[in-house]
């Protein structure tokens, strides 16, 4: 992690049949610091001998007030997606899409998470279809998160078609850094990705990658203050 743009690369080799997926797959994830306030993640994967579904997602829990500051329900979130993929009773997408307008899923403008979370049984854990309006370096502006108590802001950019918004509904008292206890809603996730269950929904963008083809997924995390 030295130099003008320090980086670290993680590599993984997934063998044929691991987790039930076909084919050997070579995977890399490269984290780079582009500026003092910008983190870049480049994920790549190449199936070596069989076609296989690939949709890599980054699952950081964010709490802009600080990891030991309680829940994120006072954070505001803007998600630049005007539809969600509807799910069944087991949270698997059915192939249908629903406009967010007039629903508790409407985050097209900055909205406090806690203002409507009670209207969503269990909390938010849904895939939003990214509209891709504003573009930077080939990446779509996906979401903006703001913590009003610290004025910290996180903007996320990516080249994936969807983003899973998750509000830490199942955090149940995990002990973390410095002995801090992370309870329900102690962090939020914004996981850019292919649409879940795409292999079973022909109207979703395909996540199947052929042998020798390169899958790539890039994210930018930009931090600032208001």
C-alpha positions as CSV (number, residue, x, y, z in Angstrom):
1,X,0.0,0.0,0.0
2,X,2.7,2.5,-1.1
3,X,3.1,5.0,-3.9
4,X,0.8,7.6,-5.5
5,X,-2.2,5.2,-5.8
6,X,-1.5,2.4,-3.3
7,X,-3.4,-0.8,-3.8
8,X,-3.8,-4.4,-2.6
9,X,-5.0,-7.3,-4.7
10,X,-6.7,-10.4,-3.3
11,X,-6.9,-13.6,-5.4
12,X,-9.1,-16.7,-5.1
13,X,-9.4,-19.9,-7.1
14,X,-12.9,-21.5,-7.0
15,X,-12.8,-25.2,-7.9
16,X,-15.4,-26.9,-10.0
17,X,-18.4,-27.8,-7.8
18,X,-17.6,-25.5,-5.0
19,X,-20.9,-24.3,-3.4
20,X,-22.6,-26.2,-6.2
21,X,-21.4,-24.0,-9.0
22,X,-19.9,-25.4,-12.2
23,X,-16.3,-24.8,-13.5
24,X,-13.0,-23.6,-12.2
25,X,-13.0,-19.8,-11.8
26,X,-10.1,-17.4,-11.1
27,X,-11.1,-14.4,-9.1
28,X,-9.3,-11.2,-8.2
29,X,-10.4,-8.1,-6.1
30,X,-8.1,-5.1,-6.2
31,X,-8.6,-2.2,-3.8
32,X,-6.9,1.1,-4.7
33,X,-6.8,4.5,-3.0
34,X,-7.1,7.1,-5.8
35,X,-7.1,10.1,-3.6
36,X,-7.2,10.7,0.1
37,X,-11.0,10.4,0.0
38,X,-11.7,7.9,-2.8
39,X,-11.5,4.1,-2.7
40,X,-11.7,2.0,-5.9
41,X,-12.6,-1.7,-6.1
42,X,-12.1,-3.7,-9.2
43,X,-13.5,-7.3,-9.2
44,X,-12.7,-9.7,-12.0
45,X,-13.4,-13.4,-12.6
46,X,-12.7,-15.7,-15.5
47,X,-14.3,-19.2,-15.8
48,X,-11.7,-21.6,-17.1
49,X,-13.6,-24.6,-18.4
50,X,-17.4,-24.3,-17.9
51,X,-20.0,-21.6,-18.3
52,X,-21.1,-20.4,-14.8
53,X,-23.1,-17.7,-13.1
54,X,-20.9,-14.9,-11.6
55,X,-22.2,-11.9,-9.8
56,X,-19.7,-10.6,-7.2
57,X,-20.9,-8.1,-4.6
58,X,-19.1,-6.1,-1.9
59,X,-20.7,-6.4,1.5
60,X,-19.3,-3.6,3.7
61,X,-21.5,-2.4,6.5
62,X,-21.4,1.4,6.6
63,X,-22.1,3.6,9.6
64,X,-20.9,7.1,8.8
65,X,-21.3,8.3,12.4
66,X,-18.8,5.7,13.6
67,X,-18.8,2.0,14.1
68,X,-19.8,2.3,17.8
69,X,-22.5,5.0,17.4
70,X,-25.6,2.9,17.4
71,X,-28.0,2.4,14.5
72,X,-28.1,4.1,11.1
73,X,-31.8,5.0,11.1
74,X,-31.0,8.7,11.1
75,X,-28.8,8.5,8.0
76,X,-30.3,9.8,4.8
77,X,-30.0,7.7,1.7
78,X,-30.5,8.4,-2.0
79,X,-30.7,5.4,-4.4
80,X,-30.8,6.3,-8.0
81,X,-33.1,3.4,-9.0
82,X,-36.8,3.9,-9.9
83,X,-37.7,0.2,-9.7
84,X,-37.1,-2.8,-7.4
85,X,-37.2,-6.5,-8.3
86,X,-40.1,-8.0,-6.4
87,X,-39.5,-11.0,-4.2
88,X,-41.5,-14.0,-2.9
89,X,-42.0,-15.0,0.7
90,X,-38.5,-16.4,0.8
91,X,-37.0,-13.1,-0.5
92,X,-36.2,-14.6,-3.9
93,X,-36.9,-12.3,-6.9
94,X,-40.0,-13.4,-8.9
95,X,-39.0,-11.7,-12.2
96,X,-41.4,-8.9,-11.7
97,X,-40.4,-5.2,-11.2
98,X,-42.2,-2.5,-9.3
99,X,-41.9,1.2,-9.6
100,X,-40.8,2.8,-6.3
101,X,-42.9,5.9,-6.7
102,X,-45.5,6.1,-3.9
103,X,-43.9,3.3,-1.9
104,X,-41.5,3.1,1.1
105,X,-38.9,2.1,-1.4
106,X,-38.7,5.5,-3.0
107,X,-35.2,6.9,-2.3
108,X,-34.9,8.8,-5.5
109,X,-34.4,11.9,-3.3
110,X,-32.5,11.9,0.0
111,X,-34.7,10.2,2.6
112,X,-34.1,9.3,6.2
113,X,-33.9,5.5,6.6
114,X,-36.0,5.4,9.8
115,X,-38.8,7.5,8.4
116,X,-40.5,4.5,6.6
117,X,-38.6,1.4,7.6
118,X,-41.5,0.3,9.7
119,X,-43.6,0.0,6.6
120,X,-41.2,-2.7,5.3
121,X,-41.6,-6.0,7.3
122,X,-38.2,-7.0,8.6
123,X,-36.5,-3.9,7.2
124,X,-34.9,-3.2,3.8
125,X,-33.2,-6.0,1.9
126,X,-34.1,-5.4,-1.7
127,X,-32.5,-5.1,-5.1
128,X,-33.0,-1.7,-6.8
129,X,-32.7,-1.3,-10.6
130,X,-30.1,1.4,-11.3
131,X,-31.3,4.1,-13.6
132,X,-27.8,5.3,-14.5
133,X,-28.2,9.0,-15.1
134,X,-25.0,10.7,-14.0
135,X,-21.8,8.9,-15.2
136,X,-18.2,9.3,-14.0
137,X,-15.3,7.3,-15.6
138,X,-17.8,4.9,-17.1
139,X,-19.5,4.3,-13.8
140,X,-23.1,5.1,-12.9
141,X,-24.0,7.2,-9.8
142,X,-25.7,4.5,-7.7
143,X,-26.3,6.0,-4.2
144,X,-25.6,8.8,-1.7
145,X,-25.5,8.3,2.0
146,X,-25.3,11.1,4.5
147,X,-24.9,11.1,8.3
148,X,-26.4,14.4,9.6
149,X,-24.7,14.2,13.0
150,X,-21.2,14.2,11.5
151,X,-21.9,15.7,8.0
152,X,-20.1,12.8,6.5
153,X,-21.2,11.8,2.9
154,X,-20.5,8.6,0.9
155,X,-21.2,8.5,-2.9
156,X,-21.1,5.2,-4.6
157,X,-20.5,4.7,-8.4
158,X,-20.5,1.3,-10.2
159,X,-21.1,-0.5,-13.5
160,X,-23.5,-3.1,-12.3
161,X,-27.3,-3.1,-13.1
162,X,-28.6,-3.5,-9.6
163,X,-27.8,-2.5,-6.0
164,X,-29.0,-4.4,-2.9
165,X,-30.0,-2.1,-0.1
166,X,-29.7,-3.8,3.3
167,X,-30.3,-2.3,6.7
168,X,-28.5,-4.8,8.9
169,X,-31.8,-6.4,9.9
170,X,-30.1,-9.5,11.3
171,X,-27.3,-8.0,13.2
172,X,-27.9,-9.3,16.7
173,X,-25.2,-8.2,19.1
174,X,-22.0,-9.2,17.3
175,X,-19.0,-7.9,19.3
176,X,-16.7,-5.9,17.0
177,X,-13.8,-3.5,17.1
178,X,-12.9,-2.3,20.6
179,X,-15.6,-4.4,22.1
180,X,-18.4,-2.5,20.4
181,X,-21.7,-4.4,20.1
182,X,-23.4,-4.2,16.8
183,X,-27.1,-4.6,17.1
184,X,-30.0,-4.4,14.6
185,X,-29.5,-1.6,12.0
186,X,-26.0,-0.8,13.3
187,X,-24.9,-0.6,9.7
188,X,-26.2,-0.4,6.1
189,X,-25.0,-2.1,2.9
190,X,-25.3,-1.0,-0.7
191,X,-24.1,-4.0,-2.7
192,X,-23.9,-3.3,-6.5
193,X,-24.6,-6.6,-8.3
194,X,-26.3,-8.5,-11.1
195,X,-30.0,-9.1,-10.3
196,X,-30.5,-12.0,-7.8
197,X,-32.0,-15.1,-9.2
198,X,-31.1,-13.9,-12.8
199,X,-30.3,-17.5,-13.8
200,X,-34.1,-18.4,-13.4
201,X,-35.5,-15.1,-14.8
202,X,-35.0,-14.7,-18.6
203,X,-36.1,-11.1,-18.5
204,X,-33.2,-10.2,-16.1
205,X,-29.7,-9.3,-17.4
206,X,-27.8,-12.6,-17.7
207,X,-25.1,-13.3,-15.1
208,X,-23.7,-16.4,-16.9
209,X,-20.1,-16.1,-18.1
210,X,-18.6,-18.3,-20.8
211,X,-15.2,-20.1,-20.4
212,X,-12.4,-17.6,-21.2
213,X,-14.6,-14.6,-20.9
214,X,-13.8,-12.0,-18.3
215,X,-16.4,-10.8,-15.8
216,X,-15.6,-7.4,-14.4
217,X,-17.3,-5.2,-11.8
218,X,-15.9,-1.8,-10.7
219,X,-17.0,0.4,-7.8
220,X,-15.9,3.8,-6.5
221,X,-16.5,5.0,-2.9
222,X,-16.2,8.8,-2.6
223,X,-16.1,10.3,0.8
224,X,-16.8,14.0,1.6
225,X,-18.4,16.3,4.1
226,X,-21.5,18.5,3.7
